[in-house]
Amino acid sequence: MASRSLILFLLIPLFSFTSILGSSEGLEYKPLPRVHIINALPPKSEPANIECKSRHTDVGERDLNVGDDFTWNAKERSLYYCRAFWGRFFSSWHAVQPKRDNGKAAVFWLVKEHGFFLSWDNSTWVKKSVWQTE
């Protein structure tokens, strides 16, 4: 009888803990976004050099011609930042911010002559950064 009581004593907390962990209330899975950086500089512009990384993930570096789309998937819930060089101009911005982009399927960046524009639907754009010069 004592062994049954001991088994029940050990199993009840285990089932309670398992049911708490298994509860999805407030713990909804949110996928990490797919990032698009689109070169929308003027026609015949020289390529823009874009490099992106997070603390643990180096996404890489690309020379983007006008119209090109540098696309990658965020692999961790972390801040991703990018640097861009275009002729004598340079800039940096946060391509993915976990709080800002939480639950978004995609993050779009439009690289234009007058700055860097953010969208989550590829149609409504907000200017977030500008080019700098030396």
N, CA, C and O of each residue as an XYZ file, in Angstrom:
536
protein
N       0.827     -1.202      0.000
C       0.000      0.000      0.000
C       0.864      1.256      0.000
O       0.542      2.239     -0.668
N       1.955      1.219      0.747
C       2.838      2.373      0.814
C       3.485      2.647     -0.534
O       3.696      3.803     -0.901
N       3.801      1.582     -1.278
C       4.418      1.796     -2.593
C       3.432      2.425     -3.569
O       3.826      3.236     -4.407
N       2.123      2.052     -3.472
C       1.112      2.692     -4.327
C       0.992      4.178     -4.014
O       0.889      5.007     -4.918
N       1.006      4.496     -2.753
C       0.914      5.890     -2.329
C       2.115      6.680     -2.826
O       1.975      7.826     -3.253
N       3.291      6.073     -2.772
C       4.503      6.727     -3.245
C       4.436      6.962     -4.752
O       4.811      8.030     -5.236
N       3.961      5.967     -5.485
C       3.835      6.102     -6.946
C       2.852      7.223     -7.278
O       3.139      8.070     -8.124
N       1.685      7.232     -6.609
C       0.705      8.297     -6.853
C       1.272      9.654     -6.464
O       1.050     10.649     -7.155
N       2.001      9.692     -5.362
C       2.616     10.925     -4.903
C       3.587     11.481     -5.944
O       3.687     12.697     -6.115
N       4.297     10.604     -6.634
C       5.253     11.032     -7.654
C       4.595     11.326     -8.996
O       5.057     12.212     -9.715
N       3.540     10.618     -9.352
C       2.897     10.784    -10.665
C       1.988     12.008    -10.747
O       1.917     12.648    -11.796
N       1.303     12.339     -9.679
C       0.371     13.477     -9.725
C       1.098     14.780    -10.074
O       0.643     15.497    -10.966
N       2.207     15.112     -9.407
C       2.918     16.341     -9.816
C       3.437     16.267    -11.255
O       3.452     17.274    -11.963
N       3.859     15.078    -11.685
C       4.356     14.925    -13.054
C       3.263     15.230    -14.061
O       3.507     15.952    -15.027
N       2.047     14.692    -13.857
C       0.940     14.957    -14.775
C       0.534     16.427    -14.740
O       0.195     17.004    -15.774
N       0.566     17.025    -13.569
C       0.221     18.448    -13.464
C       1.222     19.298    -14.232
O       0.839     20.210    -14.965
N       2.522     18.993    -14.060
C       3.566     19.743    -14.758
C       3.462     19.554    -16.271
O       3.634     20.506    -17.032
N       3.180     18.327    -16.701
C       3.036     18.038    -18.132
C       1.848     18.781    -18.713
O       1.932     19.288    -19.832
N       0.747     18.857    -17.985
C      -0.420     19.561    -18.517
C      -0.168     21.064    -18.600
O      -0.691     21.730    -19.494
N       0.629     21.605    -17.677
C       0.978     23.027    -17.739
C       1.838     23.295    -18.964
O       1.598     24.258    -19.693
N       2.852     22.438    -19.199
C       3.721     22.612    -20.370
C       2.968     22.423    -21.669
O       3.246     23.103    -22.656
N       2.015     21.501    -21.677
C       1.275     21.195    -22.898
C       0.213     22.216    -23.222
O      -0.318     22.223    -24.332
N      -0.107     23.072    -22.288
C      -1.116     24.092    -22.524
C      -0.594     25.096    -23.537
O       0.499     25.638    -23.374
N      -1.368     25.344    -24.577
C      -0.935     26.278    -25.611
C      -1.465     27.679    -25.350
O      -1.250     28.589    -26.151
N      -2.153     27.853    -24.238
C      -2.707     29.162    -23.929
C      -1.593     30.183    -23.751
O      -0.789     30.065    -22.826
N      -1.534     31.178    -24.620
C      -0.534     32.219    -24.552
C       0.819     31.823    -25.128
O       1.733     32.647    -25.157
N       0.969     30.597    -25.583
C       2.253     30.142    -26.117
C       2.121     29.781    -27.591
O       2.545     28.701    -28.004
N       1.556     30.647    -28.363
C       1.336     30.394    -29.780
C       2.657     30.432    -30.554
O       3.463     31.345    -30.373
N       2.871     29.436    -31.414
C       4.077     29.403    -32.250
C       3.966     30.473    -33.326
O       2.960     30.560    -34.030
N       4.999     31.278    -33.444
C       5.021     32.311    -34.475
C       6.264     32.096    -35.321
O       7.382     32.154    -34.810
N       6.077     31.848    -36.606
C       7.236     31.572    -37.469
C       8.131     32.795    -37.622
O       7.693     33.934    -37.459
N       9.374     32.534    -37.936
C      10.319     33.612    -38.200
C      10.100     34.122    -39.619
O       9.728     33.349    -40.502
N      10.324     35.410    -39.846
C      10.001     35.965    -41.170
C      11.014     35.619    -42.255
O      12.175     35.317    -41.982
N      10.536     35.673    -43.493
C      11.377     35.622    -44.685
C      11.675     37.078    -45.025
O      10.764     37.905    -45.078
N      12.932     37.389    -45.252
C      13.358     38.775    -45.468
C      13.666     38.993    -46.943
O      14.344     38.182    -47.574
N      13.157     40.102    -47.485
C      13.417     40.498    -48.868
C      14.052     41.889    -48.850
O      13.494     42.820    -48.270
N      15.199     42.027    -49.475
C      15.826     43.337    -49.651
C      15.879     43.573    -51.150
O      16.602     42.888    -51.874
N      15.112     44.541    -51.604
C      14.894     44.774    -53.030
C      15.590     46.059    -53.462
O      15.384     47.116    -52.866
N      16.408     45.961    -54.490
C      17.101     47.141    -55.020
C      16.147     47.889    -55.947
O      15.823     47.421    -57.039
N      15.702     49.067    -55.488
C      14.819     49.929    -56.278
C      15.510     51.262    -56.566
O      14.863     52.307    -56.642
N      16.822     51.209    -56.724
C      17.585     52.408    -57.074
C      17.285     52.792    -58.523
O      16.704     51.995    -59.259
N      17.673     54.003    -58.944
C      17.371     54.435    -60.317
C      17.955     53.475    -61.366
O      18.978     52.834    -61.130
N      17.291     53.387    -62.524
C      17.796     52.528    -63.608
C      19.250     52.864    -63.937
O      19.666     54.019    -63.846
N      20.000     51.862    -64.314
C      21.408     51.979    -64.703
C      22.323     52.385    -63.548
O      23.471     52.766    -63.777
N      21.826     52.307    -62.300
C      22.683     52.586    -61.143
C      23.673     51.447    -60.967
O      23.418     50.314    -61.375
N      24.802     51.764    -60.356
C      25.734     50.696    -60.021
C      25.098     49.825    -58.938
O      24.220     50.295    -58.215
N      25.522     48.566    -58.812
C      24.927     47.674    -57.804
C      25.128     48.211    -56.387
O      26.106     48.904    -56.107
N      24.208     47.887    -55.519
C      24.341     48.182    -54.089
C      24.888     46.931    -53.419
O      24.401     45.827    -53.662
N      25.888     47.102    -52.585
C      26.456     45.980    -51.841
C      25.751     45.898    -50.488
O      25.759     46.858    -49.717
N      25.141     44.744    -50.205
C      24.370     44.544    -48.980
C      24.968     43.377    -48.204
O      25.245     42.324    -48.779
N      25.168     43.558    -46.910
C      25.656     42.504    -46.032
C      24.758     42.457    -44.801
O      24.487     43.492    -44.193
N      24.290     41.248    -44.424
C      23.379     41.110    -43.286
C      23.845     40.005    -42.349
O      24.405     38.997    -42.783
N      23.604     40.211    -41.054
C      23.954     39.196    -40.056
C      23.220     39.471    -38.762
O      22.685     40.556    -38.536
N      23.212     38.444    -37.914
C      22.746     38.593    -36.539
C      23.922     38.272    -35.637
O      25.051     38.121    -36.106
N      23.666     38.172    -34.384
C      24.751     37.877    -33.456
C      25.399     36.515    -33.749
O      26.610     36.355    -33.597
N      24.584     35.536    -34.171
C      25.078     34.181    -34.382
C      25.002     33.704    -35.825
O      25.547     32.648    -36.147
N      24.346     34.445    -36.692
C      24.129     33.995    -38.069
C      24.627     35.040    -39.062
O      24.193     36.192    -39.035
N      25.537     34.629    -39.932
C      26.000     35.504    -41.018
C      25.195     35.136    -42.256
O      25.393     34.070    -42.838
N      24.290     36.017    -42.656
C      23.431     35.761    -43.808
C      24.225     35.847    -45.104
O      23.942     35.121    -46.056
N      25.214     36.728    -45.144
C      26.052     36.854    -46.325
C      26.055     38.250    -46.895
O      25.452     39.177    -46.354
N      26.751     38.368    -47.998
C      26.939     39.647    -48.684
C      26.561     39.457    -50.143
O      26.889     38.437    -50.748
N      25.865     40.448    -50.710
C      25.444     40.372    -52.113
C      25.618     41.733    -52.782
O      25.440     42.777    -52.154
N      25.964     41.702    -54.053
C      25.897     42.895    -54.896
C      24.566     42.821    -55.614
O      24.340     41.921    -56.423
N      23.680     43.767    -55.321
C      22.330     43.758    -55.904
C      22.235     44.751    -57.045
O      22.435     45.951    -56.856
N      21.929     44.247    -58.225
C      21.623     45.122    -59.354
C      20.208     45.649    -59.189
O      19.426     45.105    -58.408
N      19.879     46.692    -59.911
C      18.531     47.265    -59.857
C      17.525     46.156    -60.175
O      17.659     45.452    -61.176
N      16.528     46.012    -59.320
C      15.487     45.005    -59.496
C      15.764     43.689    -58.781
O      14.854     42.874    -58.629
N      17.005     43.460    -58.338
C      17.331     42.211    -57.643
C      16.708     42.182    -56.249
O      16.470     43.221    -55.634
N      16.452     40.966    -55.769
C      15.854     40.726    -54.459
C      16.764     39.773    -53.687
O      16.884     38.604    -54.054
N      17.399     40.252    -52.633
C      18.226     39.439    -51.739
C      17.270     38.868    -50.698
O      16.780     39.600    -49.838
N      17.002     37.566    -50.772
C      15.994     36.926    -49.933
C      16.635     35.882    -49.030
O      17.480     35.100    -49.465
N      16.222     35.880    -47.773
C      16.723     34.904    -46.809
C      15.723     34.737    -45.677
O      14.862     35.589    -45.453
N      15.855     33.621    -44.968
C      14.980     33.332    -43.829
C      15.711     33.625    -42.525
O      16.862     33.225    -42.349
N      15.042     34.319    -41.617
C      15.596     34.493    -40.281
C      15.641     33.113    -39.627
O      14.675     32.355    -39.707
N      16.744     32.792    -38.992
C      16.924     31.466    -38.402
C      16.872     31.477    -36.879
O      16.888     30.418    -36.251
N      16.810     32.653    -36.286
C      16.752     32.770    -34.832
C      15.974     34.027    -34.471
O      15.927     34.985    -35.242
N      15.364     34.012    -33.288
C      14.663     35.198    -32.794
C      15.705     36.148    -32.236
O      15.978     36.167    -31.036
N      16.279     36.930    -33.128
C      17.368     37.824    -32.766
C      17.323     39.036    -33.682
O      16.656     39.029    -34.717
N      18.032     40.059    -33.290
C      18.161     41.249    -34.109
C      19.086     40.952    -35.288
O      20.212     40.495    -35.089
N      18.628     41.204    -36.494
C      19.456     41.095    -37.701
C      19.707     42.507    -38.202
O      18.779     43.311    -38.294
N      20.938     42.806    -38.521
C      21.253     44.130    -39.044
C      21.929     43.983    -40.398
O      22.570     42.973    -40.689
N      21.772     45.007    -41.208
C      22.363     45.010    -42.544
C      23.162     46.297    -42.732
O      22.869     47.335    -42.139
N      24.174     46.185    -43.574
C      24.962     47.347    -44.010
C      24.866     47.413    -45.517
O      24.826     46.387    -46.195
N      24.831     48.622    -46.033
C      24.737     48.810    -47.479
C      25.755     49.852    -47.932
O      26.020     50.835    -47.240
N      26.311     49.608    -49.107
C      27.238     50.548    -49.740
C      26.777     50.728    -51.183
O      26.486     49.760    -51.885
N      26.719     51.990    -51.609
C      26.309     52.305    -52.979
C      27.091     53.547    -53.405
O      26.785     54.665    -52.989
N      28.101     53.329    -54.238
C      28.959     54.448    -54.624
C      29.611     55.047    -53.390
O      30.276     54.344    -52.630
N      29.420     56.358    -53.188
C      30.008     57.013    -52.016
C      29.063     57.031    -50.819
O      29.362     57.665    -49.808
N      27.930     56.344    -50.920
C      26.932     56.303    -49.844
C      27.039     55.008    -49.045
O      27.473     53.976    -49.557
N      26.634     55.084    -47.782
C      26.583     53.897    -46.934
C      25.438     54.053    -45.943
O      24.955     55.159    -45.698
N      25.011     52.929    -45.378
C      23.942     52.961    -44.381
C      23.915     51.637    -43.630
O      24.511     50.650    -44.061
N      23.221     51.632    -42.512
C      22.954     50.393    -41.785
C      21.560     50.496    -41.181
O      21.074     51.590    -40.893
N      20.925     49.346    -40.993
C      19.574     49.324    -40.439
C      19.292     47.950    -39.859
O      20.010     46.990    -40.140
N      18.251     47.858    -39.055
C      17.821     46.600    -38.458
C      16.830     45.929    -39.412
O      15.683     46.358    -39.540
N      17.291     44.884    -40.068
C      16.444     44.190    -41.043
C      15.345     43.396    -40.356
O      14.225     43.321    -40.862
N      15.653     42.804    -39.210
C      14.657     42.066    -38.420
C      14.816     42.482    -36.966
O      15.905     42.412    -36.395
N      13.709     42.915    -36.384
C      13.650     43.211    -34.952
C      12.570     42.311    -34.375
O      11.411     42.431    -34.772
N      12.902     41.417    -33.458
C      11.915     40.461    -32.957
C      10.613     41.093    -32.466
O       9.538     40.589    -32.792
N      10.675     42.166    -31.704
C       9.431     42.781    -31.207
C       8.626     43.401    -32.351
O       7.407     43.236    -32.412
N       9.285     44.095    -33.234
C       8.607     44.773    -34.344
C       8.015     43.781    -35.343
O       6.912     43.990    -35.848
N       8.749     42.700    -35.629
C       8.367     41.785    -36.707
C       7.739     40.488    -36.211
O       7.544     39.562    -36.998
N       7.421     40.404    -34.933
C       6.862     39.194    -34.343
C       5.583     38.756    -35.061
O       4.641     39.537    -35.199
N       5.561     37.520    -35.510
C       4.375     36.966    -36.161
C       4.213     37.328    -37.623
O       3.266     36.870    -38.263
N       5.104     38.135    -38.170
C       5.023     38.513    -39.586
C       5.622     37.398    -40.441
O       6.663     36.838    -40.096
N       4.973     37.082    -41.541
C       5.474     36.042    -42.447
C       6.662     36.548    -43.248
O       7.565     35.783    -43.587
N       6.656     37.834    -43.547
C       7.726     38.403    -44.372
C       8.014     39.837    -43.949
O       7.149     40.553    -43.445
N       9.260     40.224    -44.173
C       9.701     41.606    -43.961
C      10.335     42.048    -45.276
O      11.281     41.423    -45.756
N       9.818     43.118    -45.852
C      10.326     43.637    -47.124
C      11.064     44.949    -46.888
O      10.605     45.815    -46.144
N      12.212     45.074    -47.537
C      12.982     46.316    -47.513
C      13.194     46.776    -48.938
O      13.677     46.015    -49.776
N      12.838     48.012    -49.216
C      13.035     48.621    -50.521
C      14.198     49.599    -50.402
O      14.135     50.556    -49.631
N      15.249     49.358    -51.161
C      16.434     50.222    -51.155
C      16.265     51.229    -52.283
O      16.280     50.874    -53.461
N      16.102     52.489    -51.903
C      15.868     53.541    -52.895
C      16.928     54.629    -52.752
O      17.720     54.630    -51.810
N      16.924     55.536    -53.691
C      17.871     56.648    -53.707
C      17.745     57.512    -52.453
O      18.729     58.093    -51.995
N      16.532     57.595    -51.899
C      16.278     58.479    -50.760
C      16.182     57.741    -49.430
O      15.812     58.336    -48.418
N      16.513     56.447    -49.423
C      16.511     55.732    -48.149
C      16.043     54.299    -48.240
O      15.965     53.705    -49.316
N      15.733     53.762    -47.069
C      15.357     52.364    -46.901
C      13.945     52.307    -46.338
O      13.648     52.930    -45.319
N      13.085     51.559    -47.003
C      11.672     51.550    -46.689
C      11.234     50.150    -46.271
O      11.609     49.162    -46.902
N      10.432     50.070    -45.193
C       9.975     48.817    -44.618
C       8.519     48.556    -44.975
O       7.698     49.472    -45.012
N       8.214     47.282    -45.238
C       6.831     46.846    -45.462
C       6.688     45.408    -44.980
O       7.650     44.639    -44.984
N       5.476     45.056    -44.565
C       5.190     43.654    -44.251
C       4.272     43.039    -45.299
O       4.037     41.831    -45.296
N       3.750     43.884    -46.203
C       2.829     43.371    -47.234
C       3.315     43.658    -48.658
O       2.612     43.355    -49.623
N       4.499     44.236    -48.795
C       5.097     44.565    -50.095
C       4.286     45.594    -50.870
O       4.379     45.664    -52.095
N       3.483     46.401    -50.154
C       2.745     47.460    -50.849
C       2.648     48.756    -50.036
O       2.576     49.836    -50.623
N       2.644     48.673    -48.719
C       2.609     49.848    -47.851
C       4.000     50.020    -47.260
O       4.499     49.136    -46.564
N       4.627     51.164    -47.538
C       6.040     51.357    -47.179
C       6.215     52.508    -46.202
O       5.530     53.527    -46.295
N       7.144     52.335    -45.258
C       7.496     53.367    -44.288
C       9.013     53.559    -44.328
O       9.772     52.596    -44.225
N       9.446     54.820    -44.480
C      10.882     55.111    -44.511
C      11.470     54.908    -43.119
O      10.973     55.462    -42.139
N      12.547     54.099    -43.040
C      13.150     53.770    -41.758
C      14.609     54.208    -41.628
O      15.112     54.353    -40.514
N      15.283     54.417    -42.742
C      16.696     54.781    -42.677
C      17.059     55.577    -43.929
O      16.342     55.546    -44.928
N      18.175     56.284    -43.858
C      18.640     57.077    -44.992
C      20.097     56.736    -45.305
O      20.796     56.140    -44.485
N      20.534     57.114    -46.481
C      21.936     56.972    -46.866
C      22.760     58.027    -46.151
O      22.269     59.119    -45.865
N      23.999     57.706    -45.867
C      24.955     58.646    -45.279
C      26.087     58.839    -46.288
O      26.272     58.017    -47.185
N      26.837     59.924    -46.138
C      28.034     60.121    -46.955
C      29.213     60.383    -46.032
O      29.053     60.652    -44.841
N      30.372     60.299    -46.604
C      31.605     60.470    -45.810
C      31.756     61.870    -45.307
O      32.734     62.180    -44.627
